[in-house]
Amino acid sequence: MAERTTVRLPEDLLYRANRKAAAEGRTLTSLIEDGLRWIVTEKPRVTSRRRVLPRISQAGGGAMPGIDFTDSATFQEIVDLDYIGRLKNFN
């Protein structure tokens, strides 16, 4: 049996929740139910992963040979590839 209750939500959160429910073609109640079910469902704790640091040259303590930090396009590509790799391992 479903119970009725009153909850107080910040106005902006309620507005965004109503918009999301409408965009998904569902009721605000079903959106709140799904959110609460997700929160109260016990999930296995995520074990902390060892942080992967960028490779450092053993010779002088700087970046590995071939990495030119004055070339911003190459540097941005390295950062983007690292980010994509971390996203793939996020799950």
C-alpha positions in Angstrom: 0.0 0.0 0.0 1.3 3.4 -0.9 1.7 6.0 1.8 1.4 9.8 1.5 4.0 12.0 3.0 5.1 15.6 2.8 8.7 16.6 1.9 10.2 20.0 1.8 12.5 20.6 -1.2 14.4 23.6 -2.3 12.5 25.4 -5.0 15.2 25.0 -7.6 15.6 21.3 -7.0 11.8 20.8 -7.2 11.7 22.8 -10.5 14.6 20.7 -12.0 13.0 17.4 -10.8 9.6 18.4 -12.4 11.3 19.2 -15.6 13.3 16.0 -15.7 10.1 13.9 -14.9 8.2 15.7 -17.7 11.1 15.2 -20.2 11.1 11.5 -19.4 7.3 11.3 -19.6 6.8 10.2 -16.0 5.5 11.5 -12.7 7.5 13.3 -10.1 6.5 10.6 -7.7 8.1 7.9 -9.9 11.2 10.0 -10.2 11.5 10.4 -6.4 10.7 6.6 -5.9 13.5 5.6 -8.2 15.9 8.1 -6.6 15.1 6.8 -3.1 15.4 3.2 -4.2 18.8 3.9 -5.7 20.0 5.6 -2.5 18.7 2.9 0.0 19.8 -0.1 -2.0 23.0 -1.5 -0.5 25.8 -1.5 -3.0 29.2 -3.0 -2.5 31.8 -0.5 -1.5 34.1 0.6 -4.3 37.6 -0.3 -3.3 40.0 2.6 -3.8 42.1 2.2 -6.8 45.8 2.9 -6.8 46.4 6.3 -8.3 48.3 6.1 -11.5 50.9 8.9 -11.8 52.4 10.2 -15.0 55.6 8.5 -16.0 58.7 10.4 -14.8 62.2 10.1 -16.2 64.7 8.5 -13.9 67.5 10.5 -15.4 66.7 14.0 -14.2 63.3 13.9 -12.5 61.5 15.6 -15.4 59.0 14.4 -17.9 59.7 11.4 -20.1 61.8 12.1 -23.2 59.6 13.2 -26.1 57.1 15.1 -24.0 57.3 18.8 -25.0 55.3 20.9 -22.6 55.8 24.0 -24.7 53.6 22.4 -27.4 50.1 23.0 -25.9 48.3 20.8 -28.5 50.4 17.8 -27.7 50.1 18.4 -24.0 46.3 18.7 -24.3 46.2 15.5 -26.2 48.1 13.7 -23.4 45.7 15.1 -20.8 42.7 14.1 -22.9 44.0 10.6 -23.5 44.6 10.2 -19.7 41.1 11.5 -19.0 39.5 9.1 -21.4 41.5 6.2 -19.9 40.3 7.1 -16.4 36.7 7.3 -17.7 36.9 3.8 -19.2 38.2 2.4 -15.9 35.6 4.3 -13.8 33.0 1.4 -13.9 
